[in-house]
Amino acid sequence: MTSAPKLFVDDQQAGTIQGYRPRYFTVPGKAGTYRLESTDTTGRTLPRRVTTTTSFASTPPAGTPRGYTCSSGTLCAFQPALQFAYDLPLDLLNRAASGKRFTFELRAGAHSTLRRAPEVKRVAVEYSVDDGVTWQPARRVISRGDGRYRVEVKHPALADTSGYVSLRVTASDQAGGSATQTIERAYGLT
């Protein structure tokens, strides 16, 4: 897998990103608007590539989160960047049935240990069955509270697809943060 993350502060590229899980970076000691862009290419069929752009406001940390050690320096903090987690009911080969409705769970929100995380105010889900040539909105995106959503899409007949479904999720929070994540070939169809 290759990864190419870039961090921008007030539209100027800043700092080198370290690590993979978790990623961490050193930021200037001032408040600003941050944008993290990342493209992860897997070299596998599922998923081929995951592209994420997230923007958030940040201020200098006042300490270290309880139970954590800073990787660089003496002060660190979780940032209020929106993140996504998916619960897709797929078979053992990461496939779902074509020609049917398909429902999955999505979580959108800041890191779970972030105190006073901004509330997510909008989530939109699109999907593509032709490897990103065209996109269509999910049939339903229903908030279940606490940053959890139930998403419903309609898979066409297998012959009318590339054999795969790609997902694109966009979210924003009440503090002005936003994120867009595109998963090329998130899962296959049978």
Buried (B, 14 or more C-beta within 10 A) or exposed (E): EEEEBBBBBEEEEBBEBEEEEEEBBBBBEEEBBBBBBBBBBBEEEBBBBBBBBBBBBBEEBEEBBEEEEBEEEEEBBBBBBBBBEBEBEBEEEBBBEBBEEBBBBBBBBBBEEBEEBBEBEEBEBBBBBBBBEEBEEBBEBEEEEEBBBBBBBEBBEBEEBBBBBBBBBBBBBEBEBBBBBBBBBBBBBE
